[in-house]
Amino acid sequence: MQTAISFIHVSRHFGEVKAVDDISLDIFDGEFFTLLGPSGSGKTTSLRMVAGFDRPSQGEIFLHGVNVSQLPPYERAVNTVFQDYALFPHMTVADNISYGLMIKKVPKAERLRRADEMLEMVRLPNLGGRKPSQLSGGQRQRVALARALINKPPVLLLDEPLGALDLKLRQQMQIELKTIQQQVGITFVYVTHDQEEALTMSDRLAVFNHGKIEQVGSPAEIYERPATAFVAGFVGISNLISGSAAQAISGSDEAFAVRPEKIHLSNDENPVPEGMLATDGVVREVIYLGMYTRYIVELDLGGELTVAHQNLETTSMDVLAARNQRVRLLWNRSHMRPIGD
């Protein structure tokens, strides 16, 4: 598999602040790759270094085998889509999309033909004559995407492009972005702090924390087998159990994580089935969320666990009745994930 982007021991320092701290990473041709992390974790700085808007303090960045670490943005074979769209308000949608072709002196008829093709691809046919102010936020984001793709860059960089959209539109655009990426077949590098976006769209993702990469893997690997306590806690909800509680439950004082949806609630005090782990407690809080309910259970051992159950046959009244009830929590030992520091 050919490598599209390589970070080799890359750091970016702003005075004493290590925004990116000695990261090495390969992103492959045709991948939808996400840089995921909280604010200030280094993900956006990493993207900006690929684009050429920032340069590494140390290390090297390669694009398809070419060292671009010190090249200006216009000499790099990438395009960038930003959260604020950056459309020209005085231009029509078609002219915005075909602007890069105009700079390259492509004849007008060819520019408009290709702009129409891009509008079809982003599901905005017949809107080429409108101005950006006449479009919704989601439509403007599609125009920005079409403008970035019309030059057929080998790599497209996307800096939290859906952050300004409402939840339902954001979820819709996640699916459409992935579909478009598969259609055009180029490498997408996507920056977000939203775990659902990362899990929905990515072929692989890198989880950033304090300028370092904590883990790289597929969405299923990151979610099901978190390598560190940070990854377990940041990507979805996870119960982290350590010390004497871990010893009492599993027979080892090694810290482990278990996801809320893997835990079963039971009133049964029979012996624990083989291959299962169990602990007892009292339901302190019940949070009814429509499709599922979240239970916060205070453990006899100390601390608490979060349990998530899908509401297949229960109502809000049924689940709320569980508050203050004693319960046994059970989960399969295979769902217990050892966690490093």
Contacts in CASP RR format, 6 or more apart in sequence:
PFRMAT RR
TARGET T0000
AUTHOR 0000-0000-0000
METHOD contacts of the structure
MODEL  1
MQTAISFIHVSRHFGEVKAVDDISLDIFDGEFFTLLGPSGSGKTTSLRMV
AGFDRPSQGEIFLHGVNVSQLPPYERAVNTVFQDYALFPHMTVADNISYG
LMIKKVPKAERLRRADEMLEMVRLPNLGGRKPSQLSGGQRQRVALARALI
NKPPVLLLDEPLGALDLKLRQQMQIELKTIQQQVGITFVYVTHDQEEALT
MSDRLAVFNHGKIEQVGSPAEIYERPATAFVAGFVGISNLISGSAAQAIS
GSDEAFAVRPEKIHLSNDENPVPEGMLATDGVVREVIYLGMYTRYIVELD
LGGELTVAHQNLETTSMDVLAARNQRVRLLWNRSHMRPIGD
1 28 0 8 1.000
1 29 0 8 1.000
2 28 0 8 1.000
2 29 0 8 1.000
2 64 0 8 1.000
3 26 0 8 1.000
3 27 0 8 1.000
3 28 0 8 1.000
3 29 0 8 1.000
3 62 0 8 1.000
3 64 0 8 1.000
3 65 0 8 1.000
4 27 0 8 1.000
4 28 0 8 1.000
4 29 0 8 1.000
4 30 0 8 1.000
4 31 0 8 1.000
4 63 0 8 1.000
4 64 0 8 1.000
4 154 0 8 1.000
4 155 0 8 1.000
4 187 0 8 1.000
5 25 0 8 1.000
5 26 0 8 1.000
5 27 0 8 1.000
5 50 0 8 1.000
5 61 0 8 1.000
5 62 0 8 1.000
5 63 0 8 1.000
5 155 0 8 1.000
5 187 0 8 1.000
5 189 0 8 1.000
6 25 0 8 1.000
6 26 0 8 1.000
6 27 0 8 1.000
6 60 0 8 1.000
6 61 0 8 1.000
6 62 0 8 1.000
6 65 0 8 1.000
7 23 0 8 1.000
7 24 0 8 1.000
7 25 0 8 1.000
7 26 0 8 1.000
7 46 0 8 1.000
7 61 0 8 1.000
8 24 0 8 1.000
8 59 0 8 1.000
8 60 0 8 1.000
8 61 0 8 1.000
8 62 0 8 1.000
9 22 0 8 1.000
9 23 0 8 1.000
9 24 0 8 1.000
9 58 0 8 1.000
9 59 0 8 1.000
9 60 0 8 1.000
10 20 0 8 1.000
10 22 0 8 1.000
10 23 0 8 1.000
10 24 0 8 1.000
10 46 0 8 1.000
10 49 0 8 1.000
10 56 0 8 1.000
10 58 0 8 1.000
10 59 0 8 1.000
10 60 0 8 1.000
10 61 0 8 1.000
11 18 0 8 1.000
11 20 0 8 1.000
11 21 0 8 1.000
11 22 0 8 1.000
11 23 0 8 1.000
11 56 0 8 1.000
11 57 0 8 1.000
11 58 0 8 1.000
11 59 0 8 1.000
12 18 0 8 1.000
12 19 0 8 1.000
12 20 0 8 1.000
12 45 0 8 1.000
12 46 0 8 1.000
12 49 0 8 1.000
12 54 0 8 1.000
12 55 0 8 1.000
12 56 0 8 1.000
12 57 0 8 1.000
13 19 0 8 1.000
13 57 0 8 1.000
18 211 0 8 1.000
19 40 0 8 1.000
19 42 0 8 1.000
19 45 0 8 1.000
19 211 0 8 1.000
20 42 0 8 1.000
20 45 0 8 1.000
20 46 0 8 1.000
20 49 0 8 1.000
20 56 0 8 1.000
20 211 0 8 1.000
21 210 0 8 1.000
21 211 0 8 1.000
21 212 0 8 1.000
22 58 0 8 1.000
22 212 0 8 1.000
23 46 0 8 1.000
23 211 0 8 1.000
23 212 0 8 1.000
23 213 0 8 1.000
25 206 0 8 1.000
25 213 0 8 1.000
25 216 0 8 1.000
27 33 0 8 1.000
27 187 0 8 1.000
27 189 0 8 1.000
28 187 0 8 1.000
29 154 0 8 1.000
29 187 0 8 1.000
30 181 0 8 1.000
30 185 0 8 1.000
30 186 0 8 1.000
30 187 0 8 1.000
30 188 0 8 1.000
31 187 0 8 1.000
31 188 0 8 1.000
31 203 0 8 1.000
31 204 0 8 1.000
32 178 0 8 1.000
32 181 0 8 1.000
32 188 0 8 1.000
32 190 0 8 1.000
32 201 0 8 1.000
32 202 0 8 1.000
32 203 0 8 1.000
33 187 0 8 1.000
33 188 0 8 1.000
33 189 0 8 1.000
33 190 0 8 1.000
33 202 0 8 1.000
33 203 0 8 1.000
33 204 0 8 1.000
33 205 0 8 1.000
33 206 0 8 1.000
34 189 0 8 1.000
34 190 0 8 1.000
34 191 0 8 1.000
34 192 0 8 1.000
34 197 0 8 1.000
34 198 0 8 1.000
34 201 0 8 1.000
34 202 0 8 1.000
34 204 0 8 1.000
34 205 0 8 1.000
34 206 0 8 1.000
35 42 0 8 1.000
35 43 0 8 1.000
35 44 0 8 1.000
35 46 0 8 1.000
35 47 0 8 1.000
35 189 0 8 1.000
35 190 0 8 1.000
35 191 0 8 1.000
35 192 0 8 1.000
35 205 0 8 1.000
35 206 0 8 1.000
35 208 0 8 1.000
36 43 0 8 1.000
36 192 0 8 1.000
36 193 0 8 1.000
36 195 0 8 1.000
36 198 0 8 1.000
36 205 0 8 1.000
36 206 0 8 1.000
36 207 0 8 1.000
36 208 0 8 1.000
36 235 0 8 1.000
37 43 0 8 1.000
37 192 0 8 1.000
37 193 0 8 1.000
37 207 0 8 1.000
37 208 0 8 1.000
37 209 0 8 1.000
37 234 0 8 1.000
38 193 0 8 1.000
38 209 0 8 1.000
38 234 0 8 1.000
39 193 0 8 1.000
40 211 0 8 1.000
41 208 0 8 1.000
41 209 0 8 1.000
41 210 0 8 1.000
41 211 0 8 1.000
42 208 0 8 1.000
42 211 0 8 1.000
43 191 0 8 1.000
43 192 0 8 1.000
43 193 0 8 1.000
43 208 0 8 1.000
44 159 0 8 1.000
44 160 0 8 1.000
44 191 0 8 1.000
45 54 0 8 1.000
46 208 0 8 1.000
47 80 0 8 1.000
47 157 0 8 1.000
47 159 0 8 1.000
47 189 0 8 1.000
47 191 0 8 1.000
48 54 0 8 1.000
49 55 0 8 1.000
49 56 0 8 1.000
49 61 0 8 1.000
50 61 0 8 1.000
50 63 0 8 1.000
50 76 0 8 1.000
50 78 0 8 1.000
50 155 0 8 1.000
50 157 0 8 1.000
50 189 0 8 1.000
51 73 0 8 1.000
51 76 0 8 1.000
51 78 0 8 1.000
51 80 0 8 1.000
51 157 0 8 1.000
52 68 0 8 1.000
52 71 0 8 1.000
52 72 0 8 1.000
52 73 0 8 1.000
52 76 0 8 1.000
53 73 0 8 1.000
55 69 0 8 1.000
55 70 0 8 1.000
56 69 0 8 1.000
59 69 0 8 1.000
60 67 0 8 1.000
60 69 0 8 1.000
61 67 0 8 1.000
61 68 0 8 1.000
61 69 0 8 1.000
62 68 0 8 1.000
63 76 0 8 1.000
63 77 0 8 1.000
63 78 0 8 1.000
63 154 0 8 1.000
63 155 0 8 1.000
64 77 0 8 1.000
64 154 0 8 1.000
68 75 0 8 1.000
68 76 0 8 1.000
77 153 0 8 1.000
77 154 0 8 1.000
77 155 0 8 1.000
78 153 0 8 1.000
78 154 0 8 1.000
78 155 0 8 1.000
78 156 0 8 1.000
78 157 0 8 1.000
79 148 0 8 1.000
79 149 0 8 1.000
79 151 0 8 1.000
79 153 0 8 1.000
79 155 0 8 1.000
79 156 0 8 1.000
79 157 0 8 1.000
80 148 0 8 1.000
80 156 0 8 1.000
80 157 0 8 1.000
80 158 0 8 1.000
80 159 0 8 1.000
81 141 0 8 1.000
81 144 0 8 1.000
81 145 0 8 1.000
81 148 0 8 1.000
81 156 0 8 1.000
81 157 0 8 1.000
81 158 0 8 1.000
81 159 0 8 1.000
81 161 0 8 1.000
82 144 0 8 1.000
82 159 0 8 1.000
82 161 0 8 1.000
83 159 0 8 1.000
83 160 0 8 1.000
83 161 0 8 1.000
83 162 0 8 1.000
83 163 0 8 1.000
83 164 0 8 1.000
84 164 0 8 1.000
85 132 0 8 1.000
85 137 0 8 1.000
85 140 0 8 1.000
85 141 0 8 1.000
85 143 0 8 1.000
85 144 0 8 1.000
86 144 0 8 1.000
87 96 0 8 1.000
87 132 0 8 1.000
87 140 0 8 1.000
87 143 0 8 1.000
87 144 0 8 1.000
87 147 0 8 1.000
88 95 0 8 1.000
88 96 0 8 1.000
88 99 0 8 1.000
88 132 0 8 1.000
89 131 0 8 1.000
89 132 0 8 1.000
89 133 0 8 1.000
90 131 0 8 1.000
91 99 0 8 1.000
91 131 0 8 1.000
91 132 0 8 1.000
92 128 0 8 1.000
92 129 0 8 1.000
92 130 0 8 1.000
92 131 0 8 1.000
93 119 0 8 1.000
93 124 0 8 1.000
93 127 0 8 1.000
93 128 0 8 1.000
93 129 0 8 1.000
93 130 0 8 1.000
93 131 0 8 1.000
93 132 0 8 1.000
93 135 0 8 1.000
93 143 0 8 1.000
94 112 0 8 1.000
94 115 0 8 1.000
94 116 0 8 1.000
94 119 0 8 1.000
94 128 0 8 1.000
94 129 0 8 1.000
95 102 0 8 1.000
95 115 0 8 1.000
96 132 0 8 1.000
96 143 0 8 1.000
96 147 0 8 1.000
97 115 0 8 1.000
97 118 0 8 1.000
97 119 0 8 1.000
97 128 0 8 1.000
97 143 0 8 1.000
97 146 0 8 1.000
97 147 0 8 1.000
97 150 0 8 1.000
98 106 0 8 1.000
98 111 0 8 1.000
98 112 0 8 1.000
98 114 0 8 1.000
98 115 0 8 1.000
98 147 0 8 1.000
98 150 0 8 1.000
99 147 0 8 1.000
100 147 0 8 1.000
100 150 0 8 1.000
100 151 0 8 1.000
101 110 0 8 1.000
101 111 0 8 1.000
101 114 0 8 1.000
101 150 0 8 1.000
101 151 0 8 1.000
102 111 0 8 1.000
104 151 0 8 1.000
106 114 0 8 1.000
114 150 0 8 1.000
115 128 0 8 1.000
115 146 0 8 1.000
115 150 0 8 1.000
116 125 0 8 1.000
116 128 0 8 1.000
118 146 0 8 1.000
118 147 0 8 1.000
118 149 0 8 1.000
118 150 0 8 1.000
119 125 0 8 1.000
119 126 0 8 1.000
119 127 0 8 1.000
119 128 0 8 1.000
119 146 0 8 1.000
121 146 0 8 1.000
121 149 0 8 1.000
121 180 0 8 1.000
121 183 0 8 1.000
121 184 0 8 1.000
122 142 0 8 1.000
122 143 0 8 1.000
122 145 0 8 1.000
122 146 0 8 1.000
122 176 0 8 1.000
122 180 0 8 1.000
123 142 0 8 1.000
123 176 0 8 1.000
124 139 0 8 1.000
124 142 0 8 1.000
124 143 0 8 1.000
124 146 0 8 1.000
127 135 0 8 1.000
127 139 0 8 1.000
132 140 0 8 1.000
132 143 0 8 1.000
135 143 0 8 1.000
137 164 0 8 1.000
137 165 0 8 1.000
137 169 0 8 1.000
138 165 0 8 1.000
138 169 0 8 1.000
138 173 0 8 1.000
141 161 0 8 1.000
141 162 0 8 1.000
141 164 0 8 1.000
141 165 0 8 1.000
141 173 0 8 1.000
142 173 0 8 1.000
142 176 0 8 1.000
144 161 0 8 1.000
145 161 0 8 1.000
145 177 0 8 1.000
145 180 0 8 1.000
148 156 0 8 1.000
149 156 0 8 1.000
149 180 0 8 1.000
149 184 0 8 1.000
149 186 0 8 1.000
152 184 0 8 1.000
152 186 0 8 1.000
153 186 0 8 1.000
154 186 0 8 1.000
154 187 0 8 1.000
155 186 0 8 1.000
155 187 0 8 1.000
155 189 0 8 1.000
156 186 0 8 1.000
156 187 0 8 1.000
156 188 0 8 1.000
156 189 0 8 1.000
157 189 0 8 1.000
157 191 0 8 1.000
158 177 0 8 1.000
158 188 0 8 1.000
158 189 0 8 1.000
158 190 0 8 1.000
158 191 0 8 1.000
159 191 0 8 1.000
160 191 0 8 1.000
160 192 0 8 1.000
160 193 0 8 1.000
161 177 0 8 1.000
161 190 0 8 1.000
162 170 0 8 1.000
162 173 0 8 1.000
162 174 0 8 1.000
162 177 0 8 1.000
162 192 0 8 1.000
162 194 0 8 1.000
162 197 0 8 1.000
163 170 0 8 1.000
163 194 0 8 1.000
165 173 0 8 1.000
170 197 0 8 1.000
171 196 0 8 1.000
171 200 0 8 1.000
174 196 0 8 1.000
174 197 0 8 1.000
174 200 0 8 1.000
174 201 0 8 1.000
175 200 0 8 1.000
177 188 0 8 1.000
177 190 0 8 1.000
177 201 0 8 1.000
178 200 0 8 1.000
178 201 0 8 1.000
181 188 0 8 1.000
181 201 0 8 1.000
190 197 0 8 1.000
190 198 0 8 1.000
190 201 0 8 1.000
190 202 0 8 1.000
192 198 0 8 1.000
195 234 0 8 1.000
195 235 0 8 1.000
195 236 0 8 1.000
198 205 0 8 1.000
198 219 0 8 1.000
198 235 0 8 1.000
199 219 0 8 1.000
199 222 0 8 1.000
199 223 0 8 1.000
199 235 0 8 1.000
200 219 0 8 1.000
202 218 0 8 1.000
202 219 0 8 1.000
203 218 0 8 1.000
204 216 0 8 1.000
204 217 0 8 1.000
204 218 0 8 1.000
205 216 0 8 1.000
205 217 0 8 1.000
205 218 0 8 1.000
205 219 0 8 1.000
205 222 0 8 1.000
206 213 0 8 1.000
206 215 0 8 1.000
206 216 0 8 1.000
206 217 0 8 1.000
207 213 0 8 1.000
207 214 0 8 1.000
207 215 0 8 1.000
207 216 0 8 1.000
207 222 0 8 1.000
207 230 0 8 1.000
207 231 0 8 1.000
207 234 0 8 1.000
207 235 0 8 1.000
208 214 0 8 1.000
209 230 0 8 1.000
209 234 0 8 1.000
214 227 0 8 1.000
214 228 0 8 1.000
214 230 0 8 1.000
214 231 0 8 1.000
215 222 0 8 1.000
215 226 0 8 1.000
215 227 0 8 1.000
215 228 0 8 1.000
215 231 0 8 1.000
222 231 0 8 1.000
222 235 0 8 1.000
223 235 0 8 1.000
223 236 0 8 1.000
223 259 0 8 1.000
224 259 0 8 1.000
224 337 0 8 1.000
225 337 0 8 1.000
226 232 0 8 1.000
226 233 0 8 1.000
226 235 0 8 1.000
226 238 0 8 1.000
226 257 0 8 1.000
226 337 0 8 1.000
226 339 0 8 1.000
227 339 0 8 1.000
227 340 0 8 1.000
228 339 0 8 1.000
228 340 0 8 1.000
228 341 0 8 1.000
229 240 0 8 1.000
229 255 0 8 1.000
229 257 0 8 1.000
229 339 0 8 1.000
229 340 0 8 1.000
229 341 0 8 1.000
232 238 0 8 1.000
232 240 0 8 1.000
232 257 0 8 1.000
232 337 0 8 1.000
232 339 0 8 1.000
233 240 0 8 1.000
233 257 0 8 1.000
236 259 0 8 1.000
237 259 0 8 1.000
237 260 0 8 1.000
237 306 0 8 1.000
237 308 0 8 1.000
238 257 0 8 1.000
238 258 0 8 1.000
238 259 0 8 1.000
238 260 0 8 1.000
239 257 0 8 1.000
239 258 0 8 1.000
239 259 0 8 1.000
239 260 0 8 1.000
239 263 0 8 1.000
239 305 0 8 1.000
239 306 0 8 1.000
240 255 0 8 1.000
240 256 0 8 1.000
240 257 0 8 1.000
240 339 0 8 1.000
241 249 0 8 1.000
241 250 0 8 1.000
241 255 0 8 1.000
241 256 0 8 1.000
241 257 0 8 1.000
241 258 0 8 1.000
241 305 0 8 1.000
242 253 0 8 1.000
242 255 0 8 1.000
242 256 0 8 1.000
242 339 0 8 1.000
243 253 0 8 1.000
243 255 0 8 1.000
244 253 0 8 1.000
244 301 0 8 1.000
245 279 0 8 1.000
245 299 0 8 1.000
245 301 0 8 1.000
245 302 0 8 1.000
245 303 0 8 1.000
246 252 0 8 1.000
246 253 0 8 1.000
246 254 0 8 1.000
246 255 0 8 1.000
246 256 0 8 1.000
247 253 0 8 1.000
248 279 0 8 1.000
248 301 0 8 1.000
249 277 0 8 1.000
249 278 0 8 1.000
249 279 0 8 1.000
249 301 0 8 1.000
250 256 0 8 1.000
250 277 0 8 1.000
250 333 0 8 1.000
250 336 0 8 1.000
254 338 0 8 1.000
255 338 0 8 1.000
255 339 0 8 1.000
255 340 0 8 1.000
256 336 0 8 1.000
256 337 0 8 1.000
256 338 0 8 1.000
256 339 0 8 1.000
257 336 0 8 1.000
257 337 0 8 1.000
257 339 0 8 1.000
258 305 0 8 1.000
258 331 0 8 1.000
258 335 0 8 1.000
258 336 0 8 1.000
258 337 0 8 1.000
259 335 0 8 1.000
260 294 0 8 1.000
260 305 0 8 1.000
260 306 0 8 1.000
260 307 0 8 1.000
260 308 0 8 1.000
261 308 0 8 1.000
261 309 0 8 1.000
261 310 0 8 1.000
262 331 0 8 1.000
262 332 0 8 1.000
262 335 0 8 1.000
263 305 0 8 1.000
263 307 0 8 1.000
263 308 0 8 1.000
263 329 0 8 1.000
263 330 0 8 1.000
263 331 0 8 1.000
264 329 0 8 1.000
264 330 0 8 1.000
264 331 0 8 1.000
265 295 0 8 1.000
265 297 0 8 1.000
265 307 0 8 1.000
265 309 0 8 1.000
265 322 0 8 1.000
265 327 0 8 1.000
265 328 0 8 1.000
265 329 0 8 1.000
266 327 0 8 1.000
266 328 0 8 1.000
266 329 0 8 1.000
266 330 0 8 1.000
267 325 0 8 1.000
267 326 0 8 1.000
267 327 0 8 1.000
267 328 0 8 1.000
268 328 0 8 1.000
269 328 0 8 1.000
272 278 0 8 1.000
272 330 0 8 1.000
273 330 0 8 1.000
275 332 0 8 1.000
275 333 0 8 1.000
275 334 0 8 1.000
276 330 0 8 1.000
276 331 0 8 1.000
276 332 0 8 1.000
276 333 0 8 1.000
277 330 0 8 1.000
277 331 0 8 1.000
277 332 0 8 1.000
277 333 0 8 1.000
277 336 0 8 1.000
278 328 0 8 1.000
278 329 0 8 1.000
278 330 0 8 1.000
278 331 0 8 1.000
279 299 0 8 1.000
279 300 0 8 1.000
279 301 0 8 1.000
279 305 0 8 1.000
279 328 0 8 1.000
279 329 0 8 1.000
280 299 0 8 1.000
280 300 0 8 1.000
280 326 0 8 1.000
280 327 0 8 1.000
280 328 0 8 1.000
280 329 0 8 1.000
281 297 0 8 1.000
281 298 0 8 1.000
281 299 0 8 1.000
281 300 0 8 1.000
281 326 0 8 1.000
281 327 0 8 1.000
281 328 0 8 1.000
281 329 0 8 1.000
282 297 0 8 1.000
282 298 0 8 1.000
282 324 0 8 1.000
282 325 0 8 1.000
282 326 0 8 1.000
282 327 0 8 1.000
283 295 0 8 1.000
283 296 0 8 1.000
283 297 0 8 1.000
283 298 0 8 1.000
283 322 0 8 1.000
283 323 0 8 1.000
283 324 0 8 1.000
283 325 0 8 1.000
283 327 0 8 1.000
284 296 0 8 1.000
284 297 0 8 1.000
284 298 0 8 1.000
284 304 0 8 1.000
284 323 0 8 1.000
284 324 0 8 1.000
285 295 0 8 1.000
285 296 0 8 1.000
285 323 0 8 1.000
286 293 0 8 1.000
286 294 0 8 1.000
286 295 0 8 1.000
286 296 0 8 1.000
286 319 0 8 1.000
286 320 0 8 1.000
286 322 0 8 1.000
286 323 0 8 1.000
287 293 0 8 1.000
287 294 0 8 1.000
287 295 0 8 1.000
287 296 0 8 1.000
288 311 0 8 1.000
288 316 0 8 1.000
288 319 0 8 1.000
288 320 0 8 1.000
290 311 0 8 1.000
290 316 0 8 1.000
291 310 0 8 1.000
291 311 0 8 1.000
292 308 0 8 1.000
292 309 0 8 1.000
292 310 0 8 1.000
292 311 0 8 1.000
293 308 0 8 1.000
293 309 0 8 1.000
293 311 0 8 1.000
293 314 0 8 1.000
293 319 0 8 1.000
294 306 0 8 1.000
294 307 0 8 1.000
294 308 0 8 1.000
295 306 0 8 1.000
295 307 0 8 1.000
295 308 0 8 1.000
295 309 0 8 1.000
295 322 0 8 1.000
295 327 0 8 1.000
296 304 0 8 1.000
296 305 0 8 1.000
296 306 0 8 1.000
297 304 0 8 1.000
297 305 0 8 1.000
297 306 0 8 1.000
297 307 0 8 1.000
297 327 0 8 1.000
297 329 0 8 1.000
298 304 0 8 1.000
299 305 0 8 1.000
305 329 0 8 1.000
307 329 0 8 1.000
309 319 0 8 1.000
311 319 0 8 1.000
END
